[in-house]
Structure formats: structure tokens, C-alpha cells
Amino acid sequence: MSTSVRRGAPELTPAHADTVRATLPLIGANIDAITRTFYATLFEQHPALRRDLFNRGNQAQGSQQRALAASIATFAGYLVDPELPHPTALLARIGHKHASLGITADQYQVVHDNLFAAIVEVLGADVVTAPVAEAWDAVYWMMADALIDLEKQLYVAAGVEPGEVFRKVRVTARADDAADTAVFTVAATDSGHPLPEFLPGQYISVGVRLSDGARQLRQYSLVDAPGAGLLEFAVKRVQAAPGCPAGEVSNHLHDTVFAGDELEITLPFGDLTVDTDADTPLVLISAGIGSTPMIGVLEHLAARTPHRPVQVLHADHAPGTHPLRERMRTLTDRLTAASLELWYGEPTPGAHTGRLDLTGVVLAPDAEVYLCGATGFLDTARAQLAAAGVPAERVHVEQFTPTDWQALSCPV
């Protein structure tokens, strides 16, 4: 399979489509091996990418690999079967994440060359014939070009050159929440260039230099209201668990960063945002650290449209593990048409006992629903919303890990 730089716009011809349709099951059956080989080769040839760009925690548990595999397979599936849902959400999620990491167009060629070499290595040159290579090359570049165009638009909207999204900031305050969550407030080190406005639901990337010299980046939801030239984000300490390593960046921030320290962050990005100037009822459903983007939405509502109807539904192990619990309650109380309903694993006055259960919860028929939490929670909540008759197009899902389009877990 050729790894030369492409020339001209890619095109999926009818013959290409037939080839992709015929080989998609084979690619799908071997996608885990292909992506493992791809990342091993990529990091061997470009070790700085693993050290300074890719999330080592996600690499360790395989979620980044599954995300890449699922995204390409999903895109290819749509190209050969337009009856499938359009991958708009997939592209938007990836594009915003890439912009938050400062990804530029030239890096897509590096991915292409290593990915296609991995396909040949796993499937064999006798399987990956010239027609097969040409068809999948077209699929890759159609998806890559769509992402490059989107990311270019995001950089233009942010007023920066492609990839120039990093800013030095100073921590002006740190507040430690009872649920092992720290809230950091940061301001620009250059007073002549204050930090920008942002939309509720957006996030920033935070870069830190770890003890082994690696520069790792993680995304954290913004939890403050706009307008002060400051940004505020919440970080939950992540303990090691089976299949989930300890949070390298989150724990580093908890242990070493305090008021007066400098950090490297990016401009805000994120496709799952709430129009706080609208009057459509909102339902905010979260679990665990999934409460943080909901706090950001509530802060915006309190500042902009405090009379908007909103239901806040949150599930956690116990009151003591509920991140920003008092802040969520205070914000809900400030809104004139808001309600708060809680589910805890341990019996707690004023809360349901057990897992979140939407049975019997009356939702506004025209509400926009936002979900954030871990895998099992998201799957359960989606199923309950579907059973309640909520149209899928009004259910918006946020997650803190690479997307395999069924949700993953472990926000490290």
C-alpha cells in the first residue's frame, strides 16, 4: 500500500464503495489488531507524540485505539450506506477535541502513513490489493479532509492560526471540594490579552510537565459564568482501579498546583453546548464528575436566563462523593423555575436511594436533555429516556474519554 502524499481531492467512486462494503467486515474483525499495530509503529517512529500529545492513560487501557477504530468504521459505514445516521456528531466531537489539542493538517499524513502500513501488516499484502488500498485511502482522506476543514473553521472562529491555541495563565485561586475535587481559577499572564468568552458545556485542555519529562494534556470542563476574563475548571482526583490507571494529570494538579502557580491551557472548545438565551426547558442529567459541565450550564443560566425551566438530576455513590454538591444546590436555588433531584447509593435524607431511575420523573415534553457520566450510567439513562418517549435528537451526550460511539469510561 502506497504511503505517498495524496494529490487532489479524494473521491469514493462506485467501485470504491463496493470494495469498502465488501471489506468492511474484514477490517472490523481485525480492527483491534490494526490499531494496536498502528499505535506501536506510530510511537516507535514518533515517540514525542506519545510523550507530549497522546493521553497515556487512554493508551494504557486501549480506549484511544478503540476510538480511532470506531470513528473510521462509522464514517466508512455511512459512505457506503447513506441510510445510516450522518456522522456529523462524530466529526464535530473529534474536530473540537483536535482543536483543543492544537492538531494541524500536516499531522493527518503521519497518521495515514502509519495506519495504512498497519493494515497491510495485519491483513497481508495479498488481501490489501491495489483496489482495496485505493478504496480505503479515499475513505480516510474524505474523513480527514472533513476534519481539517472543520478544525480550520474552529481556529478562524477563535481568532488564531491553526494549532496556536496554547496560553500561559496564572492560578488566581484554588478551592478544594469535599468530594476530592479541586476548582482552579486562572487568569492570563498578559493583562492586555484576557482569556476569551466561552459557551456553557465547553472545556479547555490543561498541559503539565510530569516528573518523567512528558508533557501531557487533559480536558476539563469550565464551571464558571462568562464575562470576568477568567476561566474556572474542576479536577477530580482519579485513584487507580482495575483496568483504569491513576490520573497522571489530575493527580499532578491536585498535588502540586496552587494559587500563584503558572499553567499552560488552551482556548475553550467543545461541541456539546447549551444556548442559554433560549427558553426551551432543559433537563441536566449527570453522575459523578459528570456534574461539572452541568455546573457550568447552571452558572450561565443564573447569569443570563434565571427564569428558564430546568430539571437537574444527579446520581452518585454518596453525598460526600458528589462533586460540587453544594454549588449545584445553591445554583438550582438561584433559578426561579429549577428543581433538583438526587440519587445516592447510601440512604440520604432528601434523596432517592439507589441508581438513577427516571421512572415516574415527569419531563417537559419539549425539553432538551443533556447527559454526562460514565459508560453504564449513560447507557441506562439513554434507555430510560427512550422508554419515556424522548426523541433521540433531543438527547445530547457528553463524555470525558475517547468516543467509541457507545461511551467509554475512566476520565484520567
CORMOMO-V881230 format. One record per helix or strand of 2 or more residues. SS is the DSSP state (2 for helix, 1 for strand). FROM is the first residue (numbers start at 0). LEN is the number of residues. If there is no record, write none. Layout:
SS,FROM,LEN / SS,FROM,LEN
//
This chain:
2,13,16 / 2,30,15 / 2,46,6 / 2,55,6 / 2,62,18 / 2,87,14 / 2,106,17 / 2,129,29 / 1,165,12 / 1,180,8 / 1,202,7 / 1,214,8 / 1,229,7 / 2,247,9 / 1,261,5 / 1,281,6 / 2,287,17 / 1,309,7 / 2,318,3 / 2,324,10 / 1,337,7 / 1,351,2 / 1,367,5 / 2,374,13 / 2,391,3 / 1,394,4
//
